[in-house]
Amino acid sequence: MIRRIALCVLFLAFTTFDAGAQTKIVLREKGPGPGPEILAGALARPYFVVAPLSGDYLVRKDSTYSQTLIVVGRGAIVEGTVHGDVIVIDGDLTIHPGAQVDGRAVAIGGGVYESALAKTGPVSAFRDFSYNVAATGDSFSLSYHANDDYTEGLKTLQLPGIQGLMIWSYDRTNGVSIPVGIDVNASPMKFQLTPRATYRSQLGRIDPWIGATANPSSNIGLSASFGRSTFSNDSWIRSDLVNSLHTISLGNDSRNYFRGTRGEARLTWFADSTVSILSAYLGARGEHDLSARPDTGATGGPWAFRGRRGIDDILRPNPQIDNGRIGSVIAGGAGDWLIETVHARASLDLEIGRASFDSIAGLVRAGDRNFGQLTFDGTVDFPTFGTQSLRFDGHAVLTTRGRTPRQRFAYLGGSGTLLPLDLLALGGDQLVFIDGRYNIPIESVRIPVVNSPLVITLRDAIGGADVGRAPAMHQAIGLRLSASFVYVEFMTDPATRKHKFGAGISLLR
C-alpha cells in the first residue's frame, strides 16, 4: 500500500513540475516503421514528459510549452500552445479550437482528433502498434508491441461521426449538406468500405457515394470511389467549415460550383521520416458534369443573416460549364516538412484528359478536346523574432493551350484572396496567386473570455487569372487585426487605389 502511494506521488510530481529536464524516455525496443522513427527523432531533441495517470492530460488554454511534449500511457487534450511536437503514447490526442502545435501532432496506439479552428503541423495516428511502459528510476522505458486488438477491431462495422451523422456544410448552391454513412472494416490489407449519402437541402437531392481503400503494405495504398456530388476548384481558398460560416453569416461564398457523377481509382505510395510526410499517386478518373444553380436571374436561395437577396452574395450565379464527360489520367504528390522551426506543405497534381460534350437537339455543342492541367498548392511558415512569424501561401493552375473545359477553370478575387476585387471576378485556366502575411501578436493586449492576444498582420497578396494566356497581375496590400478566430482588415490595390474593408473568420487554410 505504501509503495503504491509513493508511486502515485512520484507520478504526480512528474506531471505537476516541469519535469522534462529530469524525466527521460528510453526506447528499449524501438520497432519498425515510420512511427518509431518519428518518436526516436523527437527523443533526440529536448522534450517534456507527462507520466501515466488516470484521465487525459490537459494543456490548458493559458499555458505554453517551449519544447516537445510527450504524454505516456494516457490521452491528451491540447487547448494551449506547444512550440514543438505533441506525441501521445498509448492514448488519443484531442486538439481543441484555438490550440497551437508548431510541430507534429502524433498519437501512437490511438487517434488524433483535430479541430479546424486549431493550428497544427503534420498529423499522424499509428493505431496498429504501441509501447509497453515501465518506470525505472527517473526514466520510462518503452518496448514495442503490435496492437492485435486494433487488427481484430478492423472486422467490425463502425458509425463515423456521431452515430453515422458527419460534419455538415453550407453554401449557396447546396444549402445545407448533411452526410451520413457507415464504415465497413476488414483486416486483410486493412480494407475499408465507406458508403455515404448526402442530403442537399437547396437541391432537394440525395447524393450517393461509395469509397474503398486498402493498404497491402505500410507504404502502399489503393483507393477507389464512385458517386454523385457538387464539386468546386476553389476549395483551396477557405476550408469547408470557414466557407460555411462565411456563407451563413455574411452570404459570402468564395467558391464556384458544378455538379457531377465521378469515378476515380488511385495507387498511392507513402513515406514518413522524422522531418517529412511524403506521398505520390497515379490513377484514372471519369466523370459526367453539369452546370449548377444558382443561374443568372435566380430569385431565391439558402437563408443567410445578410446577403440573402444579393446578386453578389447568395444569388451570385455560378459560371456555366461545358456539360459533358471527361476521362483522364491523374498523377501527383504531396509533402509535409517540419525542419527545426520551418513548416512547409506542398502538393502538385497533374491531369491529362479528353473531354466530350453533351448534344442539344441532336447537335454536338463542340468537338472532343484534349487538355493537360497542372495544379500547385503550397504553404511555408516560420517564426522570426519572439512570437512573430512569417507565412507564405501560393496557388497556381497551368493548362495547355486550346479550349479547356470550363469545369477546370479556377477563380480569384474578393475576401480570401484579393479583397479590393469583386468576389471571384478573375477566372480562367491559367492562375497564379501568392499571399504573404507577417503576424505580430500583441501579448499585452489579450481578448477576454478566449484569452487570445490581439494579432496585427501585415499582408501583401498578388495574383491573376485568365483564359489561354498569362494573366495580368493584381496586388493588394493592407493590415489585418484578428482576435482568436475573428478578423477585420483593410486592403488596397496600390495601382488603382481601389480599397475595401473586410471582416470574417481568421483561420489559415
matplotlib code that plots the C-alpha trace (Angstrom):
import matplotlib.pyplot as plt

x = [0.0, 2.8, 4.6, 1.5, 1.1, 4.7, 4.4, 1.4, 3.2, 6.1, 3.8, 2.1, 5.4, 6.3, 3.1, 3.0, 6.5, 8.5, 10.0, 11.0, 14.6, 14.7, 12.5, 13.8, 12.4, 14.5, 13.5, 14.3, 12.7, 12.0, 10.2, 10.0, 8.3, 7.8, 6.0, 9.0, 11.3, 9.2, 9.4, 13.1, 13.7, 11.7, 13.7, 16.9, 15.8, 14.7, 11.3, 8.9, 7.4, 3.9, 3.8, 0.9, -2.1, -5.9, -7.7, -6.5, -3.7, -4.9, -2.7, -4.8, -5.7, -3.4, -0.4, 2.6, 5.2, 8.5, 9.6, 8.1, 5.5, 5.4, 2.4, 2.9, 0.2, -2.8, -4.7, -4.1, -6.2, -4.5, -6.1, -3.0, 0.3, 3.2, 6.3, 7.3, 5.7, 2.9, 3.3, 0.8, 1.8, -1.0, -3.8, -5.8, -4.7, -7.6, -6.9, -9.4, -10.3, -7.7, -4.8, -1.5, 1.0, 4.0, 5.4, 3.8, 0.6, 1.1, -0.8, 0.8, -1.7, -4.6, -6.1, -5.7, -8.9, -8.2, -10.2, -10.5, -10.1, -6.7, -3.2, -1.0, 1.9, 1.8, -0.7, -0.1, -2.0, -0.5, -3.2, -1.6, 1.2, 2.1, 4.6, 4.7, 5.8, 7.9, 9.0, 12.7, 14.0, 13.9, 13.0, 10.5, 11.5, 9.4, 9.1, 7.4, 4.4, 1.9, -1.7, -3.6, -6.8, -6.7, -6.3, -9.2, -11.3, -11.0, -13.5, -16.3, -18.9, -18.5, -20.5, -18.3, -19.1, -22.0, -23.8, -23.1, -24.0, -20.9, -20.0, -22.5, -21.5, -23.4, -23.1, -25.2, -25.6, -26.4, -27.9, -27.1, -25.3, -25.9, -23.8, -24.5, -22.7, -21.1, -17.6, -17.1, -13.6, -11.8, -8.3, -6.9, -4.8, -6.7, -9.6, -12.3, -15.6, -17.2, -20.7, -22.2, -25.4, -25.6, -28.8, -28.6, -31.5, -31.4, -31.4, -33.7, -31.4, -29.7, -26.2, -24.9, -21.2, -19.1, -15.4, -13.0, -9.4, -6.8, -3.2, -1.4, 1.7, 2.7, 3.7, 1.3, -2.4, -5.2, -8.3, -11.4, -14.6, -17.8, -20.7, -22.6, -21.6, -21.2, -17.6, -15.5, -12.0, -11.9, -11.8, -8.2, -9.3, -11.1, -11.8, -15.3, -16.0, -14.8, -16.6, -19.8, -19.6, -19.0, -21.9, -24.5, -23.3, -22.3, -23.7, -20.1, -19.4, -15.9, -16.5, -18.0, -19.7, -20.7, -22.5, -21.1, -21.0, -17.4, -15.5, -11.8, -9.1, -5.6, -2.4, -0.6, 2.9, 3.7, 6.9, 7.4, 10.5, 11.4, 11.2, 8.7, 5.5, 5.5, 3.1, 2.8, -0.1, -1.1, -4.7, -7.6, -10.8, -14.0, -16.9, -20.0, -20.6, -23.5, -23.8, -25.1, -27.6, -27.9, -28.1, -28.5, -31.9, -32.2, -34.8, -34.3, -31.6, -30.4, -31.0, -28.3, -28.1, -27.2, -26.8, -29.7, -31.1, -27.7, -26.7, -23.1, -23.8, -26.3, -27.7, -24.4, -24.6, -22.2, -20.3, -21.8, -19.6, -19.3, -21.8, -20.3, -17.9, -14.2, -11.8, -8.3, -5.1, -4.2, -0.9, 0.7, 2.3, 2.3, 4.8, 4.7, 8.0, 9.0, 12.7, 13.6, 11.1, 10.2, 7.0, 6.2, 3.4, 3.1, 1.1, 1.3, -1.5, -1.4, -4.4, -4.2, -7.7, -10.1, -13.4, -16.6, -19.7, -23.5, -25.6, -28.6, -31.4, -29.1, -26.4, -23.0, -22.0, -18.3, -15.9, -13.8, -10.8, -7.7, -6.1, -3.4, -3.5, -1.0, -2.2, 0.2, -0.7, 1.8, 2.5, 5.6, 5.7, 8.4, 9.0, 11.0, 11.5, 10.0, 6.4, 6.2, 6.0, 6.1, 3.8, 3.6, 0.7, 0.8, -1.6, -1.1, -3.0, -1.2, -3.1, -2.1, -3.2, -6.6, -10.2, -10.1, -13.4, -14.8, -15.3, -11.5, -11.4, -10.2, -11.0, -9.6, -10.9, -12.7, -12.5, -9.9, -7.7, -7.6, -10.1, -10.4, -11.7, -15.2, -15.7, -14.2, -14.1, -11.0, -11.2, -9.7, -7.4, -4.2, -3.9, -1.2, -1.6, 0.9, -0.1, 2.4, 1.5, 3.6, 2.0, 2.7, 0.9, 0.5, 0.7, 0.0, -3.5, -5.5, -9.1, -11.3, -13.1, -11.0, -7.7, -6.2, -3.8, -4.6, -2.7, -1.6, -1.0, 0.8, -0.5, 0.7, -1.1, -0.5, -2.3, -4.2, -6.2, -7.1, -8.1, -5.4, -2.7, -0.5, -2.7, -2.3, -1.3, -3.2, -1.8, -3.5, -1.7, -3.1, -3.5, -5.5, -6.4, -7.5, -8.6, -9.0, -10.9, -12.4, -10.7, -11.2, -8.9, -8.3, -6.7, -5.9, -4.6, -1.6, -2.0, -5.7, -6.2, -9.3, -9.7, -12.1, -12.8, -13.5, -14.3, -14.6, -13.1, -9.3, -8.3, -5.3, -6.1]
y = [0.0, 2.4, 1.5, 2.4, 5.7, 6.5, 5.7, 7.9, 10.7, 10.2, 10.3, 13.4, 15.1, 14.3, 15.9, 18.9, 20.1, 21.0, 17.5, 17.4, 18.3, 15.3, 12.6, 10.7, 8.1, 5.1, 3.2, -0.3, -1.8, 0.8, -1.2, -0.9, 1.7, 5.5, 5.9, 4.7, 6.8, 9.9, 9.1, 8.4, 11.8, 13.6, 11.9, 13.2, 16.8, 18.5, 17.4, 17.3, 14.1, 13.6, 10.4, 7.9, 8.5, 8.1, 10.6, 12.8, 15.3, 18.8, 21.5, 24.5, 27.4, 29.8, 27.5, 27.4, 24.6, 25.7, 22.2, 19.0, 17.4, 13.6, 12.1, 8.5, 6.0, 8.3, 10.6, 14.3, 17.3, 20.4, 23.8, 25.9, 26.4, 23.9, 25.1, 21.7, 18.2, 16.7, 12.9, 10.7, 7.1, 4.6, 7.2, 9.6, 13.2, 15.7, 19.2, 21.9, 25.1, 27.8, 25.4, 25.8, 23.0, 24.2, 20.7, 17.3, 16.0, 12.3, 9.5, 6.1, 3.4, 5.9, 8.5, 12.2, 14.3, 17.7, 20.9, 23.1, 26.0, 25.0, 25.3, 22.2, 20.8, 17.4, 15.0, 11.2, 8.4, 5.0, 2.6, -0.7, -0.6, 0.9, 0.5, -1.2, 1.4, 0.6, 3.2, 2.8, 5.5, 8.8, 7.4, 5.4, 2.5, 1.7, -1.7, -2.0, -4.3, -4.8, -3.8, -7.1, -5.6, -3.0, -5.5, -7.6, -4.4, -3.8, -6.6, -4.5, -2.2, 1.4, 4.5, 7.6, 11.0, 11.0, 7.7, 7.9, 11.6, 13.6, 17.2, 19.4, 22.1, 25.1, 27.0, 28.9, 26.0, 23.1, 24.9, 22.6, 19.3, 16.6, 13.4, 10.1, 6.8, 3.7, 2.3, -1.4, -2.7, -5.9, -6.9, -8.3, -5.4, -3.0, -2.9, -0.3, 0.3, 3.7, 4.1, 7.6, 9.5, 13.3, 15.3, 18.7, 20.9, 23.6, 20.9, 18.5, 15.7, 12.8, 12.2, 8.6, 8.0, 4.9, 4.6, 1.8, 1.8, -0.9, -1.0, -4.1, -2.8, 0.0, 2.3, 1.4, 2.4, 1.6, 3.6, 3.9, 5.9, 6.5, 8.8, 12.0, 15.3, 19.0, 20.0, 23.2, 24.1, 26.9, 24.9, 25.9, 29.5, 28.5, 25.3, 23.8, 25.0, 28.6, 28.9, 27.6, 30.1, 33.0, 31.9, 31.6, 34.8, 37.2, 35.5, 35.4, 32.1, 32.1, 29.1, 28.4, 25.0, 22.4, 19.1, 15.7, 12.0, 10.9, 7.6, 7.5, 5.0, 5.6, 3.8, 5.8, 5.5, 6.9, 7.6, 9.2, 10.3, 12.4, 15.6, 14.8, 13.1, 12.3, 10.7, 10.2, 8.8, 7.5, 6.9, 7.4, 9.5, 9.6, 12.0, 13.5, 17.1, 19.6, 23.3, 24.0, 26.5, 29.4, 30.6, 34.2, 35.5, 33.3, 34.8, 32.5, 30.6, 29.4, 31.5, 33.8, 36.5, 39.0, 39.0, 36.5, 38.6, 40.0, 39.2, 39.3, 37.1, 34.2, 34.8, 35.1, 32.9, 30.0, 30.3, 27.8, 24.9, 22.7, 19.9, 16.6, 13.8, 13.9, 10.9, 11.5, 10.1, 11.7, 11.8, 13.9, 14.1, 15.9, 16.7, 18.0, 19.0, 20.2, 21.2, 22.8, 25.7, 25.8, 24.1, 23.7, 21.9, 21.5, 19.5, 19.0, 17.5, 16.6, 15.7, 14.7, 14.3, 14.2, 15.9, 15.2, 17.2, 16.6, 17.3, 19.7, 18.7, 16.2, 18.7, 18.4, 21.6, 21.2, 18.7, 16.5, 18.2, 17.1, 19.1, 18.9, 20.8, 21.2, 22.5, 23.6, 24.5, 25.3, 27.0, 27.8, 29.5, 30.1, 32.2, 35.4, 37.5, 36.4, 35.3, 36.9, 34.8, 35.0, 32.9, 32.5, 30.8, 30.0, 28.5, 28.1, 26.5, 26.0, 24.5, 23.5, 25.7, 25.2, 25.2, 23.9, 22.5, 25.3, 22.9, 23.1, 26.9, 28.4, 31.8, 34.7, 37.9, 39.2, 38.0, 35.3, 36.3, 39.8, 41.8, 45.0, 43.0, 41.6, 38.1, 35.6, 38.3, 36.8, 33.3, 31.0, 28.1, 30.0, 31.3, 32.5, 33.7, 34.4, 35.7, 36.9, 37.5, 38.9, 38.2, 40.3, 39.1, 41.8, 39.7, 42.7, 43.0, 39.9, 39.4, 38.4, 35.0, 33.4, 34.7, 35.3, 38.1, 40.7, 39.9, 42.5, 41.1, 42.9, 41.4, 41.5, 39.5, 39.3, 37.2, 37.0, 34.6, 34.5, 32.1, 30.8, 33.3, 34.5, 36.6, 40.3, 40.6, 42.5, 43.4, 44.1, 45.3, 46.1, 45.5, 42.9, 42.8, 39.5, 38.2, 34.5, 33.4, 36.8, 39.5, 42.9, 44.1, 46.9, 46.2, 48.5, 48.0, 50.4, 50.7, 51.5, 52.9, 50.8, 49.7, 47.8, 46.8, 43.2, 41.0, 37.3, 34.2, 34.3, 30.7, 29.9, 27.4]
z = [0.0, 0.9, -2.3, -4.4, -2.6, -3.2, -6.9, -7.2, -5.5, -7.9, -10.9, -9.6, -9.2, -12.8, -14.1, -11.7, -12.1, -15.2, -15.1, -18.8, -17.8, -15.4, -16.7, -19.7, -22.1, -23.2, -26.3, -25.2, -28.3, -30.9, -33.5, -37.3, -39.5, -39.6, -36.3, -34.2, -36.4, -35.6, -31.8, -32.0, -33.7, -31.1, -28.3, -29.8, -29.1, -25.8, -24.6, -21.6, -20.3, -18.8, -16.8, -16.9, -14.7, -15.0, -17.1, -20.0, -19.6, -20.3, -21.8, -20.6, -22.8, -20.9, -20.9, -23.2, -23.6, -25.2, -26.2, -27.5, -25.1, -24.8, -22.9, -21.8, -21.0, -21.2, -23.6, -24.0, -24.7, -26.1, -25.7, -25.3, -27.2, -27.7, -29.5, -30.7, -31.2, -29.2, -29.0, -27.1, -26.4, -25.8, -25.9, -28.0, -28.8, -29.0, -30.2, -29.3, -31.1, -30.6, -29.8, -31.5, -32.1, -34.0, -34.6, -35.3, -33.7, -33.2, -31.5, -31.1, -30.2, -30.6, -32.8, -33.4, -33.3, -34.9, -34.9, -38.0, -35.6, -34.4, -35.9, -36.1, -38.1, -39.7, -38.1, -37.8, -36.0, -35.6, -34.2, -35.2, -32.6, -29.2, -26.4, -23.0, -20.5, -17.4, -14.8, -13.9, -11.5, -13.3, -16.7, -18.6, -20.8, -23.9, -25.6, -28.9, -29.4, -32.3, -31.4, -32.1, -30.7, -33.4, -36.1, -34.8, -34.4, -38.2, -38.7, -37.2, -38.6, -37.4, -37.5, -38.2, -36.7, -34.3, -34.9, -38.6, -38.9, -40.1, -40.3, -42.2, -44.6, -46.0, -49.3, -51.8, -54.3, -52.0, -49.0, -46.1, -46.9, -44.4, -44.9, -43.2, -43.6, -42.2, -42.3, -43.0, -42.0, -42.7, -41.5, -44.8, -46.2, -43.8, -46.3, -45.6, -47.4, -46.8, -48.3, -47.9, -48.7, -48.6, -48.5, -50.1, -48.9, -51.7, -54.4, -52.8, -53.8, -52.0, -53.5, -53.1, -52.9, -52.0, -51.4, -50.8, -49.5, -48.9, -47.7, -48.9, -47.1, -44.8, -47.6, -50.4, -50.6, -53.0, -53.3, -55.4, -55.3, -57.2, -56.7, -57.4, -55.7, -56.0, -57.0, -56.8, -57.9, -55.3, -52.1, -51.6, -50.7, -47.5, -45.6, -45.7, -42.2, -42.7, -46.1, -44.4, -41.6, -44.1, -46.2, -43.5, -41.6, -44.5, -47.6, -48.7, -50.5, -52.0, -54.4, -57.8, -58.2, -60.7, -60.3, -61.5, -61.2, -60.8, -60.5, -59.6, -58.7, -57.3, -56.3, -53.6, -52.2, -48.7, -46.9, -43.4, -41.7, -38.7, -40.8, -43.6, -44.7, -48.4, -50.8, -54.5, -56.6, -60.0, -61.1, -63.5, -63.4, -65.3, -64.8, -66.3, -65.3, -65.4, -64.6, -61.1, -59.6, -59.0, -62.6, -63.8, -62.7, -59.6, -57.2, -54.2, -52.4, -49.0, -45.9, -44.6, -41.9, -44.6, -48.4, -48.9, -51.8, -53.0, -56.6, -55.3, -52.4, -52.0, -55.5, -57.2, -60.3, -60.9, -64.2, -66.7, -67.6, -70.6, -69.8, -70.7, -70.0, -69.1, -69.0, -67.6, -66.2, -62.9, -61.0, -58.3, -54.9, -51.6, -48.9, -45.4, -43.9, -40.4, -40.3, -37.0, -36.8, -40.6, -41.5, -45.2, -47.1, -50.9, -53.4, -57.1, -59.2, -62.9, -65.1, -68.7, -70.1, -73.0, -72.9, -75.0, -74.6, -74.5, -77.5, -77.7, -80.0, -81.6, -82.3, -80.6, -78.9, -79.5, -80.7, -78.4, -76.9, -75.1, -72.3, -69.6, -66.4, -63.5, -60.1, -57.3, -53.8, -51.0, -47.7, -45.7, -42.3, -39.7, -36.6, -36.9, -33.7, -30.4, -31.1, -34.5, -37.7, -41.4, -43.7, -47.5, -49.3, -53.0, -55.6, -59.3, -62.2, -65.5, -68.5, -72.1, -74.9, -76.5, -75.2, -71.7, -70.3, -68.2, -65.2, -64.9, -64.5, -61.2, -59.8, -57.7, -56.2, -53.1, -49.5, -49.0, -52.0, -53.4, -51.3, -53.4, -56.4, -56.6, -55.3, -57.8, -60.5, -62.2, -63.7, -66.3, -66.9, -66.0, -62.4, -60.1, -56.5, -53.7, -50.3, -47.7, -44.1, -41.3, -37.9, -34.8, -31.7, -29.0, -25.9, -23.6, -25.2, -24.6, -25.5, -22.6, -22.5, -25.2, -23.6, -27.0, -27.9, -30.4, -33.6, -36.2, -39.6, -42.4, -45.7, -49.3, -51.9, -55.7, -58.3, -61.5, -63.7, -67.4, -70.2, -72.6, -71.7, -68.9, -66.5, -65.7, -62.1, -59.4, -56.0, -52.6, -49.5, -46.1, -42.4, -40.5, -36.9, -35.5, -32.1, -31.8, -34.9, -35.9, -38.0, -39.6, -42.4, -44.8, -48.2, -51.1, -54.7, -54.9, -58.7, -58.9, -55.4, -55.1, -51.5, -49.3, -45.6, -44.8, -41.9, -41.2, -39.7, -39.5, -40.0, -42.1, -44.8]

ax = plt.figure().add_subplot(projection="3d")
ax.plot(x, y, z, "-o")
ax.set_aspect("equal")
plt.show()
